[in-house]
Amino acid sequence: MEKNQLIKNHGTIYRVLAVEEDEVLLIDCMKKIMPKWYRLNEIGVYEICTENELMEITETILVEEQDMSPKTHQMVHKRFTVIAGILPFIGDDRLRTEAIKRVAEEKKICMQTVRNYLCQYLIFQNMAALISKKRGRVDRELTEDEKNIRWALNKFYFTRHKNSLKTAYTYMLKERYCDAEGNLLPHYPSYNQFRYFHSKYKTQQNTIISRNGIKDYQRNHRPLLGDGVQEFAPNVGTGMIDSTICDIYLVDKSGNLVGRPVLTIITDSYSNGFVMDYALTWEGGTYSLRDLMLNVIADKVEWCKKFGILIKREQWDSNQMPSVIVSDMGSEYKSATFSQITELGITLVNLPPLRPELKSIVEKSFQLLQESVKPYLMDHGYVDKDAGKRLAPDYRKGACLMMEDYEKVVIRSILYIKLIDEEEGHMWQYYREQLLKLADHFSEQIDYNYDEQMKKYLKKVGKKERNDDVGEDAMALAVKHGKR
């Protein structure tokens, strides 16, 4: 009797794991229980068994390692790692039990699961036995009709033409089940068979990629896995940078329309969106990044004082560069000019394309900054979501703010959002009143009096004053008839 030998005794197959002078360590390959020591005289007469007989009786198929998928290969080695530390203690029941208990606690799995992995490996002496039975089973070969259905789905359905299942089925009958004269053959698969095969083997990922493209899948349908922002912002000092076109039209000193400015901001990701600084320019690119970096290290008290806004240092205490700057794959962020900032010891991280969730902090900051001023700038050139659609107003006609005016709005919005996050109610109310005063100031610049227009409106429609707000109708009347 030799080690790793298979023997058959009383209708049961055993594998020899160890041989001593008068004892032998056997594992029951049929019951799949823990190995036991037997005396040689207890075994009696036995027969030699082959590996093929064992796999045939246990209905097991061992897959070669080179034929395993990457996922299966990883799973097999992960399970073998669980039992690797137990193998030296197979012959000692007490040490083996302690090792199983210790591994189960470390891996946070059930002790019976560890025993199952151990028995499977000891019985077949092959890591492929650690694959679940379903994974190792050989798939049934497709019939000729099923192969034709698969061909038709790949050729006519899973394409950018986005044909329906009925159209793909019709093309299949035309190409594979018609004779030379175009007549349909007597035997062909039904549409229900075609639809069933599609529902059985389709995957949502394959359908979206093949019909809409990989970009649409990456942008709109890809599952969100991993730690997201926390992966790039494990501590304070990680800045996320991005640019966007502001939702407002601005004018110059002569009142001529100039366009929509570009806002570039950098936020501290660890503090969940604290805006370290901004840059407001007419064009993005390297020059906006230069202005942003200079503003980051500037004294915020002095900077706000230039625009007539008096703050305390603790209200916007940020005058140092972040140690890590995370950005997307924009050309200005990958340029050689911006990369010179690494000479200061700053690490630049460029996120992969179509991954906006990895810099969701700065994306949300843009939304908060622009939505916070929307109620006050709606009639001063602010661009709403319906811009460019049919019957939408021309927001360029209401533009009346200059770059300096809008920059004051941006500063107050940054302070306003910061104070909301800190839940400082009295300061929140203060900056809300400041924004309201700013809106009234802009209204005076275009000679619009809300109270006066309300009286004209109510007099014209001949109705009494109501509790609901009809200011929008009064404003529309003023715009239609102009100043009088």
C-alpha positions as CSV (number, residue, x, y, z in Angstrom):
1,M,0.0,0.0,0.0
2,E,1.5,3.3,-1.1
3,K,0.7,7.0,-0.4
4,N,-2.0,8.6,-2.7
5,Q,-3.1,5.2,-3.9
6,L,-6.8,4.5,-4.4
7,I,-8.2,1.3,-3.0
8,K,-11.6,-0.3,-3.1
9,N,-12.9,-2.1,0.0
10,H,-16.5,-3.3,0.6
11,G,-17.9,-1.1,-2.2
12,T,-16.2,2.0,-0.9
13,I,-13.2,3.9,-2.4
14,Y,-10.5,5.2,-0.1
15,R,-7.4,7.2,-0.8
16,V,-4.2,6.6,1.1
17,L,-2.9,9.8,2.6
18,A,-0.1,8.4,4.9
19,V,1.4,5.0,5.7
20,E,3.0,4.1,9.1
21,E,4.4,0.7,10.2
22,D,1.1,-0.9,11.0
23,E,-1.4,1.9,10.4
24,V,-2.6,3.8,7.4
25,L,-4.4,7.2,7.1
26,L,-7.4,6.9,4.7
27,I,-10.2,9.2,3.6
28,D,-13.5,7.9,2.4
29,C,-14.0,9.2,-1.2
30,M,-17.7,8.4,-1.2
31,K,-18.9,9.9,2.1
32,K,-16.3,12.8,2.0
33,I,-15.6,12.9,5.7
34,M,-12.4,13.7,7.6
35,P,-9.6,11.1,7.2
36,K,-9.0,8.4,9.9
37,W,-6.2,6.1,10.9
38,Y,-6.9,2.3,10.3
39,R,-4.8,-0.7,11.3
40,L,-3.7,-2.8,8.4
41,N,-5.4,-5.9,9.8
42,E,-8.7,-4.0,9.9
43,I,-8.7,-3.3,6.2
44,G,-8.3,-6.9,5.0
45,V,-8.5,-7.6,1.3
46,Y,-8.7,-4.6,-1.0
47,E,-8.6,-3.9,-4.7
48,I,-6.6,-1.2,-6.6
49,C,-8.8,1.6,-8.1
50,T,-8.0,4.1,-10.8
51,E,-8.5,7.8,-11.0
52,N,-10.9,7.4,-13.9
53,E,-13.1,5.0,-11.9
54,L,-13.2,7.5,-9.0
55,M,-14.3,10.4,-11.2
56,E,-16.9,8.2,-13.0
57,I,-18.4,7.0,-9.7
58,T,-18.5,10.5,-8.1
59,E,-19.6,12.1,-11.4
60,T,-16.8,14.6,-11.2
61,I,-15.0,16.3,-14.1
62,L,-11.6,18.0,-13.4
63,V,-10.9,21.0,-15.6
64,E,-7.3,21.6,-16.6
65,E,-5.8,24.7,-15.2
66,Q,-5.1,26.2,-18.6
67,D,-8.7,25.8,-19.5
68,M,-10.0,27.8,-16.5
69,S,-11.3,31.3,-16.9
70,P,-9.5,34.0,-15.0
71,K,-12.3,34.3,-12.5
72,T,-12.4,30.5,-11.9
73,H,-8.6,30.4,-11.6
74,Q,-8.6,33.1,-9.0
75,M,-11.4,31.4,-7.1
76,V,-9.5,28.0,-7.0
77,H,-6.3,29.5,-5.7
78,K,-8.3,31.5,-3.1
79,R,-9.9,28.3,-1.8
80,F,-6.6,26.4,-1.8
81,T,-5.1,29.2,0.3
82,V,-7.8,28.5,2.9
83,I,-6.7,24.9,3.4
84,A,-2.9,25.2,2.7
85,G,-2.1,25.8,6.4
86,I,-4.1,22.8,7.5
87,L,-2.4,20.2,5.3
88,P,0.6,19.6,7.6
89,F,-1.8,18.6,10.4
90,I,-3.9,16.1,8.5
91,G,-2.7,13.1,10.6
92,D,-3.4,14.7,14.0
93,D,-7.1,15.1,14.9
94,R,-6.6,17.7,17.6
95,L,-4.1,19.9,15.7
96,R,-6.2,19.6,12.5
97,T,-9.4,20.7,14.3
98,E,-7.6,23.7,15.9
99,A,-6.2,24.7,12.5
100,I,-9.7,24.5,10.9
101,K,-11.2,26.6,13.7
102,R,-8.4,29.2,13.4
103,V,-8.7,29.5,9.6
104,A,-12.5,29.8,9.8
105,E,-12.2,32.7,12.2
106,E,-9.5,34.5,10.1
107,K,-11.3,34.1,6.8
108,K,-14.7,34.6,8.4
109,I,-16.3,31.5,6.9
110,C,-18.0,28.5,8.3
111,M,-15.9,25.6,9.7
112,Q,-17.9,23.1,7.6
113,T,-17.0,25.1,4.5
114,V,-13.3,24.7,5.4
115,R,-13.8,20.9,5.9
116,N,-15.6,20.6,2.5
117,Y,-12.6,22.3,0.8
118,L,-10.2,20.1,2.6
119,C,-12.0,16.8,1.8
120,Q,-12.4,17.8,-1.9
121,Y,-8.7,18.4,-2.2
122,L,-7.6,15.3,-0.3
123,I,-9.9,13.0,-2.3
124,F,-8.8,14.1,-5.8
125,Q,-5.4,15.6,-4.9
126,N,-6.0,18.3,-7.4
127,M,-6.9,22.0,-7.0
128,A,-9.4,21.7,-9.8
129,A,-11.6,19.7,-7.4
130,L,-12.2,23.0,-5.5
131,I,-14.4,24.2,-8.4
132,S,-18.0,23.9,-7.6
133,K,-19.7,21.0,-9.5
134,K,-21.8,23.3,-11.6
135,R,-18.7,25.2,-12.9
136,G,-16.9,22.0,-13.8
137,R,-19.8,20.5,-15.7
138,V,-19.5,20.2,-19.5
139,D,-22.2,22.2,-21.3
140,R,-24.5,20.4,-23.7
141,E,-23.6,20.9,-27.4
142,L,-25.9,23.2,-29.3
143,T,-28.3,21.8,-31.9
144,E,-28.1,23.0,-35.5
145,D,-31.2,25.2,-35.0
146,E,-29.7,26.7,-31.9
147,K,-26.5,27.5,-33.7
148,N,-28.5,29.2,-36.4
149,I,-30.4,31.2,-33.8
150,R,-27.1,32.2,-32.1
151,W,-25.7,33.3,-35.5
152,A,-28.8,35.4,-36.3
153,L,-28.7,37.1,-32.9
154,N,-25.0,38.0,-33.3
155,K,-25.4,39.2,-36.9
156,F,-28.8,41.0,-36.9
157,Y,-29.7,41.8,-33.2
158,F,-26.6,42.6,-31.3
159,T,-25.5,45.4,-33.7
160,R,-25.7,49.2,-33.8
161,H,-28.6,49.0,-36.2
162,K,-30.8,48.0,-33.2
163,N,-33.1,45.6,-35.0
164,S,-36.0,44.1,-33.1
165,L,-36.1,40.4,-32.3
166,K,-38.8,39.9,-34.9
167,T,-36.7,41.5,-37.6
168,A,-33.7,39.4,-36.6
169,Y,-35.9,36.3,-36.7
170,T,-37.1,37.2,-40.2
171,Y,-33.5,37.7,-41.4
172,M,-32.6,34.2,-40.0
173,L,-35.4,32.5,-41.9
174,K,-34.4,34.3,-45.1
175,E,-30.7,33.4,-44.8
176,R,-30.8,29.9,-43.3
177,Y,-34.3,28.4,-43.9
178,C,-35.1,29.3,-47.5
179,D,-34.3,27.4,-50.6
180,A,-32.7,28.9,-53.8
181,E,-36.1,30.2,-55.0
182,G,-36.8,31.9,-51.7
183,N,-39.4,29.5,-50.4
184,L,-39.5,28.6,-46.7
185,L,-38.4,25.1,-45.8
186,P,-40.8,22.7,-44.1
187,H,-38.9,22.6,-40.8
188,Y,-37.7,25.8,-39.1
189,P,-37.6,27.0,-35.5
190,S,-40.6,29.0,-34.3
191,Y,-40.4,32.6,-33.1
192,N,-41.0,31.4,-29.5
193,Q,-37.9,29.2,-29.7
194,F,-35.9,32.2,-31.0
195,R,-37.2,34.4,-28.3
196,Y,-36.5,31.8,-25.6
197,F,-32.9,31.2,-26.7
198,H,-32.4,35.0,-26.6
199,S,-33.8,35.4,-23.1
200,K,-31.8,32.4,-21.8
201,Y,-28.3,33.4,-23.0
202,K,-28.5,37.2,-23.2
203,T,-26.8,39.5,-20.7
204,Q,-27.6,43.1,-20.0
205,Q,-24.0,44.1,-20.4
206,N,-23.6,42.5,-23.8
207,T,-26.9,43.9,-25.0
208,I,-26.1,47.5,-24.1
209,I,-22.5,47.4,-25.4
210,S,-23.4,45.7,-28.7
211,R,-26.4,47.9,-29.5
212,N,-25.4,51.3,-27.9
213,G,-21.6,51.1,-27.8
214,I,-19.0,50.8,-25.1
215,K,-19.1,54.6,-24.4
216,D,-22.8,54.6,-23.6
217,Y,-22.3,51.6,-21.2
218,Q,-19.3,53.2,-19.5
219,R,-21.1,56.5,-19.1
220,N,-24.7,55.5,-18.2
221,H,-24.9,51.8,-17.3
222,R,-21.7,50.6,-15.8
223,P,-22.0,49.4,-12.2
224,L,-20.4,51.6,-9.6
225,L,-17.9,49.5,-7.8
226,G,-15.1,50.3,-5.4
227,D,-14.6,53.0,-2.8
228,G,-15.2,55.9,-5.2
229,V,-13.9,59.2,-4.0
230,Q,-12.4,57.7,-0.8
231,E,-10.0,55.7,-3.0
232,F,-8.3,59.0,-3.9
233,A,-9.0,61.0,-0.8
234,P,-7.9,59.0,2.2
235,N,-6.8,62.1,4.2
236,V,-6.8,65.9,4.2
237,G,-4.9,67.6,1.4
238,T,-6.4,65.9,-1.7
239,G,-7.8,68.5,-4.1
240,M,-10.1,67.7,-7.0
241,I,-10.1,70.1,-9.9
242,D,-12.4,70.7,-12.8
243,S,-13.9,73.3,-15.0
244,T,-17.4,74.1,-16.3
245,I,-19.2,76.7,-18.3
246,C,-21.3,78.9,-16.1
247,D,-25.1,79.0,-16.6
248,I,-25.2,82.8,-17.2
249,Y,-24.6,85.3,-19.9
250,L,-22.4,88.3,-19.1
251,V,-21.9,91.7,-20.7
252,D,-19.0,94.2,-20.9
253,K,-19.0,97.8,-19.6
254,S,-20.8,99.0,-22.7
255,G,-23.6,96.6,-22.2
256,N,-22.6,94.4,-25.2
257,L,-23.1,90.7,-24.8
258,V,-19.8,88.8,-24.3
259,G,-20.8,85.2,-23.5
260,R,-20.7,82.7,-20.7
261,P,-17.6,82.5,-18.5
262,V,-15.7,79.4,-17.5
263,L,-15.5,78.6,-13.8
264,T,-12.6,76.5,-12.5
265,I,-12.6,75.3,-8.9
266,I,-10.6,73.0,-6.7
267,T,-12.2,71.3,-3.7
268,D,-10.8,69.4,-0.7
269,S,-12.3,65.9,-1.2
270,Y,-11.7,64.7,2.3
271,S,-13.8,67.5,3.8
272,N,-16.7,66.6,1.4
273,G,-16.6,69.6,-1.0
274,F,-14.8,72.5,0.8
275,V,-14.0,74.9,-2.1
276,M,-10.4,75.8,-1.7
277,D,-10.5,78.5,-4.4
278,Y,-11.8,79.3,-7.9
279,A,-10.8,81.0,-11.1
280,L,-13.4,82.8,-13.3
281,T,-12.1,83.5,-16.9
282,W,-13.6,83.9,-20.4
283,E,-11.7,80.9,-21.6
284,G,-10.5,77.7,-19.9
285,G,-7.2,76.0,-20.4
286,T,-3.7,76.6,-19.0
287,Y,-4.3,80.3,-18.1
288,S,-7.3,79.5,-16.0
289,L,-5.3,76.9,-14.1
290,R,-2.5,79.5,-13.6
291,D,-5.0,81.9,-12.1
292,L,-6.5,79.1,-10.0
293,M,-3.2,78.1,-8.5
294,L,-2.3,81.7,-7.7
295,N,-5.7,82.2,-6.0
296,V,-5.2,79.0,-3.9
297,I,-2.2,80.4,-2.1
298,A,-3.6,83.9,-1.8
299,D,-5.0,85.4,1.4
300,K,-8.7,85.0,1.2
301,V,-9.4,88.0,3.5
302,E,-7.5,90.3,1.2
303,W,-8.9,88.7,-1.9
304,C,-12.5,89.2,-0.8
305,K,-11.7,92.7,0.3
306,K,-11.0,93.6,-3.3
307,F,-14.6,93.0,-4.1
308,G,-16.0,94.8,-1.1
309,I,-16.7,91.6,0.9
310,L,-15.4,91.6,4.4
311,I,-14.8,88.2,6.0
312,K,-12.9,86.7,8.9
313,R,-10.0,84.4,8.3
314,E,-11.8,81.4,9.8
315,Q,-14.7,81.8,7.4
316,W,-12.4,80.8,4.4
317,D,-9.2,79.6,5.9
318,S,-7.4,78.2,2.9
319,N,-4.1,79.5,1.6
320,Q,-2.0,76.3,1.0
321,M,-1.6,74.0,-2.0
322,P,-2.9,70.4,-1.7
323,S,-0.4,67.6,-1.8
324,V,-2.4,65.7,-4.4
325,I,-4.4,67.1,-7.3
326,V,-6.9,64.8,-8.9
327,S,-8.3,65.7,-12.3
328,D,-9.9,64.1,-15.4
329,M,-8.1,63.5,-18.8
330,G,-8.6,67.1,-20.0
331,S,-5.8,68.3,-22.3
332,E,-4.9,71.2,-20.0
333,Y,-4.5,68.9,-17.0
334,K,-2.2,66.6,-19.0
335,S,-0.1,69.4,-20.6
336,A,3.5,69.8,-19.9
337,T,2.9,73.3,-18.6
338,F,0.6,72.2,-15.7
339,S,2.8,69.1,-15.0
340,Q,5.6,71.5,-13.9
341,I,3.7,71.9,-10.6
342,T,5.0,68.5,-9.6
343,E,8.4,70.2,-9.1
344,L,6.8,71.6,-5.9
345,G,6.3,68.0,-4.6
346,I,2.6,67.9,-5.7
347,T,1.3,64.6,-7.1
348,L,-1.0,64.7,-10.1
349,V,-3.6,62.0,-10.6
350,N,-5.5,61.8,-13.9
351,L,-8.6,59.7,-13.7
352,P,-9.6,57.3,-16.5
353,P,-12.2,58.6,-19.0
354,L,-15.9,58.3,-18.5
355,R,-15.5,58.0,-14.7
356,P,-17.2,61.2,-13.3
357,E,-18.2,59.4,-10.0
358,L,-14.6,59.3,-9.0
359,K,-14.6,63.1,-8.7
360,S,-18.2,63.5,-7.7
361,I,-17.3,65.9,-5.0
362,V,-16.2,68.7,-7.4
363,E,-19.1,67.9,-9.7
364,K,-21.6,68.3,-6.9
365,S,-19.9,71.6,-5.9
366,F,-20.6,73.0,-9.3
367,Q,-24.2,72.1,-9.0
368,L,-24.5,73.7,-5.6
369,L,-22.8,76.9,-6.6
370,Q,-24.9,77.4,-9.6
371,E,-28.3,76.3,-8.1
372,S,-27.8,78.5,-5.0
373,V,-27.8,81.7,-7.2
374,K,-30.5,80.6,-9.7
375,P,-33.5,82.1,-7.8
376,Y,-31.8,85.5,-7.7
377,L,-30.3,85.7,-11.2
378,M,-33.2,84.0,-13.2
379,D,-34.0,87.3,-15.0
380,H,-30.5,88.6,-15.3
381,G,-29.1,86.3,-18.0
382,Y,-29.2,83.0,-16.1
383,V,-29.5,80.0,-18.4
384,D,-32.1,77.4,-17.4
385,K,-32.3,73.8,-18.4
386,D,-34.7,74.5,-21.3
387,A,-32.1,76.6,-23.1
388,G,-32.1,75.8,-26.9
389,K,-35.4,74.0,-26.8
390,R,-38.5,75.0,-28.7
391,L,-40.4,78.0,-27.3
392,A,-37.7,78.5,-24.7
393,P,-36.9,82.2,-24.0
394,D,-33.7,83.8,-25.2
395,Y,-31.7,84.2,-22.0
396,R,-29.2,86.4,-23.7
397,K,-31.7,89.3,-23.7
398,G,-31.7,89.4,-19.9
399,A,-27.9,89.6,-19.5
400,C,-26.9,92.7,-17.5
401,L,-24.1,91.5,-15.2
402,M,-20.4,92.1,-15.8
403,M,-17.6,89.7,-14.9
404,E,-16.9,91.7,-11.7
405,D,-20.5,91.5,-10.6
406,Y,-20.7,87.7,-11.2
407,E,-17.5,87.2,-9.4
408,K,-19.0,88.7,-6.3
409,V,-21.9,86.3,-6.6
410,V,-19.5,83.4,-6.9
411,I,-17.6,84.4,-3.7
412,R,-20.8,84.8,-1.7
413,S,-22.1,81.5,-3.0
414,I,-18.9,79.7,-1.8
415,L,-19.2,81.3,1.6
416,Y,-22.9,80.5,1.7
417,I,-22.5,76.8,0.9
418,K,-19.6,76.5,3.4
419,L,-21.7,77.9,6.2
420,I,-24.6,75.6,5.3
421,D,-22.3,72.6,5.7
422,E,-21.2,73.9,9.1
423,E,-24.8,74.5,10.1
424,E,-24.2,78.0,11.3
425,G,-27.8,79.3,11.1
426,H,-27.2,83.0,11.9
427,M,-24.4,83.3,9.3
428,W,-26.5,81.4,6.8
429,Q,-29.3,83.9,7.2
430,Y,-26.8,86.8,6.9
431,Y,-25.4,85.6,3.5
432,R,-28.9,84.9,2.3
433,E,-29.9,88.5,3.0
434,Q,-26.7,89.6,1.2
435,L,-27.7,87.7,-1.9
436,L,-31.2,89.1,-1.8
437,K,-29.8,92.6,-1.5
438,L,-27.5,91.8,-4.5
439,A,-30.5,90.7,-6.5
440,D,-32.4,93.9,-5.6
441,H,-29.4,95.9,-6.7
442,F,-29.4,94.2,-10.1
443,S,-33.1,94.8,-10.5
444,E,-32.6,98.5,-10.0
445,Q,-30.0,98.5,-12.7
446,I,-32.6,97.4,-15.3
447,D,-35.3,99.8,-13.9
448,Y,-37.6,97.0,-12.6
449,N,-39.8,97.7,-9.6
450,Y,-41.6,94.6,-8.3
451,D,-44.2,96.4,-6.2
452,E,-45.1,98.8,-8.9
453,Q,-45.5,96.1,-11.5
454,M,-47.6,94.1,-9.1
455,K,-50.1,97.0,-8.8
456,K,-50.2,97.5,-12.6
457,Y,-50.8,93.8,-13.1
458,L,-53.6,93.6,-10.5
459,K,-55.3,96.7,-11.9
460,K,-55.1,95.4,-15.5
461,V,-56.6,91.9,-14.7
462,G,-59.1,93.5,-12.4
463,K,-58.6,91.0,-9.6
464,K,-58.1,91.4,-5.9
465,E,-54.7,90.7,-4.3
466,R,-54.2,87.0,-3.7
467,N,-52.0,85.1,-1.3
468,D,-50.2,83.2,-4.1
469,D,-47.2,84.9,-5.9
470,V,-48.1,86.4,-9.3
471,G,-44.8,88.2,-9.5
472,E,-43.9,86.2,-12.6
473,D,-47.0,87.4,-14.5
474,A,-46.3,91.0,-13.4
475,M,-42.7,90.7,-14.7
476,A,-43.9,89.3,-18.0
477,L,-46.3,92.2,-18.4
478,A,-43.5,94.7,-17.7
479,V,-41.2,93.1,-20.2
480,K,-43.9,93.0,-22.8
481,H,-44.9,96.7,-22.6
482,G,-41.6,98.1,-21.4
483,K,-41.0,101.1,-19.2
484,R,-43.7,103.9,-19.2
